[in-house]
């Protein structure tokens, strides 16, 4: 066994020997024939048909769209082993939710309305952590990385939510791809331990995920949240549409969904999920830079004629400019009394 091996090169199993590189390559390299007979256990699904053990996933949106509501709801569903509405959760797993933004009272209130309290879900809230220890979480800090991984292994945590990327990565320039290397190797250590990581992150002014695209490369899935066209700003709770921008595990793009989190008469929260309006998805695709009829039809798995019908309705409602087969958003969202889809 070698000595003085840097911590970032060690395996997550505490009693595993670290071989010299010449021996490691001999033992860890397989021919095609050897690989064919090697038993490799498939990573289990955690959420629906898109999230597996060891995945890196992102949920991103503009401020106030409801990304923390969705993150905390998914965390509670995984911990309890309950379906997240249309997304199946097959079994209960231990979950750790790192919160770098909300105050402790808000975390407590949301957890209580999202499901029964459970020992399967734990929160590391920045406010409570500082009060108890004087410590501040930073995913770019090597000492914190080692301690977080050790905590997850010791407590058999299988899913970690990081809310959010900006507040939990102090001193890291999110537009500098090389600075992401302070965090990327740690995420690979979590993956080798089959711990799923779900980042909550902000959208930029262009409605895309803020920062350098390098962080997206190892991700298995990315979910974008947008306000529906008829969303009203004065309500409590959250109202948004979830749309996948990446889905490695699924054979085809999972359906876009419209989510509503509303306070109910009992002091809890009523959560409703429906298939998203095609017209809302149409608009989101144009905002994402997919602005021609053919590409939109392929993205939505509909006919070019149906895309033309949606474009005509959008033009009649006053928010779309049509130039041949290309489209341009010319007005902000507002409430429409007419039906959403053509």
C-alpha positions in Angstrom: 0.0 0.0 0.0 1.3 3.4 -0.9 1.7 6.3 1.6 1.1 10.0 1.4 -1.7 9.7 -1.1 -3.6 13.0 -1.4 -7.1 12.8 -0.1 -8.7 13.6 -3.5 -7.1 10.5 -5.0 -8.4 8.1 -2.4 -11.4 5.9 -2.8 -14.5 6.5 -0.6 -14.1 3.1 1.0 -12.0 3.7 4.2 -10.3 0.2 4.3 -9.5 -0.1 0.6 -5.8 -0.3 -0.3 -4.4 2.2 -2.8 -2.2 0.5 -5.4 0.8 1.9 -7.1 -0.2 3.2 -10.5 1.5 0.4 -12.5 -0.4 -2.2 -10.5 -3.6 -0.1 -10.5 -3.7 0.1 -14.4 -3.0 -3.7 -14.7 -5.9 -4.5 -12.3 -8.3 -1.8 -13.3 -8.1 -2.1 -17.1 -10.3 -4.7 -18.8 -10.3 -6.1 -22.4 -13.6 -6.0 -24.3 -13.9 -9.8 -23.7 -13.3 -9.4 -20.0 -15.7 -6.5 -19.8 -18.4 -8.7 -21.4 -18.3 -11.2 -18.6 -17.8 -8.7 -15.8 -20.9 -8.3 -13.5 -21.6 -4.6 -13.2 -24.6 -3.7 -11.2 -26.9 -1.1 -12.9 -27.5 2.1 -11.0 -31.0 2.2 -9.6 -33.6 4.8 -10.6 -34.4 7.3 -7.8 -36.9 9.6 -9.5 -39.0 8.8 -12.5 -37.1 7.6 -15.5 -34.5 10.4 -15.4 -32.6 10.3 -12.0 -30.3 7.4 -11.0 -27.9 6.6 -8.2 -24.8 8.7 -8.6 -26.3 11.2 -11.0 -25.4 14.9 -11.1 -28.6 16.9 -11.8 -29.5 20.6 -12.0 -32.8 22.4 -11.4 -32.5 26.1 -12.4 -34.8 29.0 -12.8 -35.0 32.8 -12.3 -35.4 34.1 -8.8 -38.8 33.5 -7.2 -39.9 30.9 -9.8 -40.1 28.1 -7.2 -36.9 26.0 -7.6 -36.5 25.6 -3.8 -40.1 24.5 -3.5 -39.5 21.8 -6.0 -36.1 20.9 -4.5 -37.5 20.5 -1.0 -40.6 18.6 -2.2 -38.4 16.1 -4.1 -36.2 15.7 -1.1 -39.2 14.9 1.1 -40.7 12.5 -1.4 -37.4 10.6 -1.8 -37.0 10.4 2.0 -40.5 9.1 2.5 -40.5 6.9 -0.6 -43.6 8.6 -1.9 -44.2 9.5 -5.6 -43.6 13.2 -6.5 -46.9 13.3 -8.3 -46.2 12.1 -11.8 -42.6 11.2 -11.0 -42.3 7.8 -9.4 -40.1 7.3 -6.3 -39.7 3.5 -5.8 -38.1 3.4 -2.3 -37.1 5.5 0.6 -33.5 6.8 0.8 -31.7 9.0 3.2 -31.4 12.6 2.0 -29.3 15.5 3.0 -30.4 19.0 2.0 -27.8 21.8 2.2 -29.4 25.2 2.3 -27.2 28.2 1.8 -29.8 30.9 1.5 -33.1 30.5 3.4 -33.6 31.4 7.0 -34.1 28.6 9.4 -37.7 29.4 10.2 -38.7 29.2 6.5 -36.9 25.8 6.1 -38.8 24.5 9.1 -42.2 25.8 7.9 -41.8 24.4 4.4 -40.6 21.0 5.6 -43.7 20.7 7.8 -46.2 21.5 5.0 -44.4 19.3 2.4 -44.9 16.0 4.4 -44.6 14.3 7.7 -41.3 14.9 9.6 -38.8 12.0 9.1 -35.4 10.9 10.2 -34.7 10.0 6.5 -34.3 13.7 5.6 -31.7 16.0 7.3 -31.1 19.7 6.7 -27.8 21.6 7.0 -29.1 25.2 7.1 -26.4 27.9 6.9 -28.0 29.9 9.7 -28.3 27.1 12.2 -24.9 25.7 11.2 -23.2 29.1 12.0 -25.1 29.5 15.3 -24.1 26.0 16.4 -20.5 25.9 15.2 -19.3 29.2 13.7 -18.8 27.5 10.4 -19.8 28.6 6.9 -20.3 26.0 4.1 -18.2 26.3 1.0 -18.1 23.6 -1.6 -14.8 24.9 -2.9 -13.1 24.2 0.4 -11.3 20.9 0.6 -11.8 20.4 4.3 -15.5 20.9 3.9 -15.6 18.5 0.9 -13.9 15.8 2.9 -16.1 16.3 5.9 -19.3 16.3 3.8 -18.4 13.1 2.1 -17.4 11.4 5.4 -20.8 12.5 6.9 -22.7 11.1 3.9 -20.9 7.7 4.1 -21.2 7.5 7.9 -24.9 8.3 7.8 -25.7 6.3 4.7 -26.9 9.4 2.8 -27.8 8.5 -0.8 -29.0 11.9 -2.2 -27.6 15.4 -1.6 -29.5 18.6 -2.5 -27.3 21.7 -2.8 -29.4 24.9 -2.6 -28.0 26.9 -4.2 -24.8 26.8 -6.3 -24.1 30.5 -5.8 -24.4 30.7 -2.0 -22.6 27.4 -1.4 -19.5 28.2 -3.5 -18.0 31.3 -1.9 -15.2 32.9 -3.8 -15.7 30.9 -7.0 -16.2 32.9 -10.3 -19.1 31.0 -11.9 -18.1 32.3 -15.3 -14.6 30.8 -15.1 -14.6 27.2 -16.2 -11.3 26.4 -14.6 -12.5 27.5 -11.2 -15.2 24.8 -11.5 -12.3 22.3 -11.1 -12.2 23.2 -7.4 -15.6 21.4 -7.2 -15.8 18.9 -10.1 -13.4 16.3 -8.6 -15.4 16.3 -5.4 -18.6 15.6 -7.4 -16.8 12.6 -8.9 -16.0 11.3 -5.5 -19.6 11.5 -4.5 -20.5 9.7 -7.8 -18.1 6.9 -7.0 -19.9 6.5 -3.7 -23.2 6.3 -5.7 -24.4 9.4 -4.0 -26.8 11.5 -6.2 -26.2 15.2 -6.2 -28.9 17.7 -7.2 -27.9 21.3 -7.6 -30.4 24.2 -7.3 -29.2 27.1 -9.4 -30.2 30.5 -10.9 -31.0 31.4 -14.5 -29.2 34.4 -16.0 -30.6 37.3 -18.0 -30.9 35.0 -21.1 -33.0 32.5 -19.1 -30.3 29.9 -19.4 -28.4 28.5 -16.5 -26.1 31.1 -15.1 -22.3 30.7 -15.4 -19.9 28.6 -17.4 -21.3 25.7 -19.3 -18.4 23.4 -18.2 -20.4 22.4 -15.1 -23.1 20.9 -17.3 -20.8 18.4 -19.0 -20.9 15.6 -16.4 -24.6 16.2 -15.6 -27.1 13.4 -16.3 -30.1 15.7 -16.4 -31.1 19.4 -16.3 -34.5 20.8 -15.5 -35.5 24.3 -16.3 -38.4 26.1 -14.5 -40.4 28.9 -16.1 -43.5 30.8 -15.2 -46.5 29.9 -17.3 -48.0 32.6 -19.5 -51.0 33.1 -17.2 -49.1 33.0 -14.0 -50.1 35.7 -11.5 -47.5 37.3 -9.3 -49.6 38.1 -6.3 -50.2 34.5 -5.1 -48.4 32.7 -2.3 -46.5 29.5 -3.0 -45.2 28.7 -6.5 -46.5 28.2 -10.0 -44.1 27.0 -12.7 -43.5 24.7 -15.7 -40.7 22.1 -15.6 -38.9 21.3 -18.8 -36.0 19.0 -19.4 -32.9 20.4 -21.2 -30.9 17.2 -20.8 -32.0 13.6 -20.1 -29.2 11.0 -20.4 -31.1 8.2 -18.6 -34.4 8.4 -20.4 -35.0 7.1 -23.9 -36.9 10.3 -24.9 -37.4 13.7 -23.3 -39.6 13.4 -20.2 -42.9 15.3 -20.4 -43.0 19.0 -19.4 -45.2 19.6 -16.4 -47.1 22.5 -14.8 -46.7 22.6 -11.0 -48.8 24.6 -8.5 -47.9 24.9 -4.8 -50.8 26.7 -3.0 -51.6 27.1 0.7 -54.7 25.2 1.7 -57.3 25.8 4.4 -55.6 23.5 6.9 -52.4 25.5 7.0 -50.7 22.9 4.7 -49.9 23.2 1.0 -51.9 21.8 -2.0 -49.7 20.5 -4.8 -51.1 20.0 -8.2 -49.3 18.8 -11.3 -50.7 18.7 -14.9 -49.3 18.3 -18.4 -47.8 21.6 -19.4 -49.5 23.8 -22.1 -48.0 23.2 -25.5 -48.1 27.0 -26.1 -46.1 27.6 -22.9 -43.5 25.0 -24.1 -43.5 26.7 -27.6 -42.6 30.0 -26.0 -39.9 28.6 -23.8 -38.2 26.9 -26.7 -38.1 30.3 -28.6 -36.7 32.0 -25.5 -34.0 29.3 -25.4 -33.0 30.1 -28.9 -34.9 27.5 -30.9 -36.7 29.9 -33.2 -37.6 28.0 -36.4 -40.6 25.9 -37.2 -38.7 22.7 -38.1 -36.6 22.5 -35.0 -39.5 23.4 -32.7 -41.5 20.6 -34.2 -38.7 18.1 -33.7 -38.1 19.3 -30.1 -41.8 19.0 -29.2 -42.5 15.8 -31.3 -45.4 17.5 -33.1 -46.0 18.3 -36.8 -44.7 21.5 -38.4 -48.4 22.4 -39.1 -49.2 22.3 -35.4 -46.3 24.6 -34.7 -47.6 27.0 -37.3 -51.0 26.9 -35.5 -49.4 27.8 -32.2 -47.4 30.6 -33.9 -50.6 32.0 -35.4 -52.4 32.0 -31.9 -49.3 33.6 -30.3 -49.3 36.3 -33.0 -53.0 36.9 -32.5 -52.4 37.3 -28.7 -49.7 39.9 -29.5 -46.5 38.4 -28.2 -45.0 36.7 -31.3 -43.6 38.1 -34.5 -43.6 35.6 -37.5 -41.0 36.0 -40.2 -41.4 33.1 -42.7 -40.8 30.0 -40.6 -38.9 31.9 -37.9 -40.3 33.4 -34.7 -39.4 36.2 -32.3 -40.8 37.1 -28.9 -42.0 40.7 -28.9 -44.0 41.1 -25.7 -43.8 40.0 -22.1 -46.1 37.3 -20.6 -49.5 38.5 -19.5 -52.7 36.8 -18.5 -54.9 35.4 -21.2 -58.6 34.4 -20.7 -58.6 32.3 -23.9 -57.5 28.6 -23.9 -53.7 28.2 -23.9 -53.4 25.8 -26.9 -54.6 26.1 -30.4 
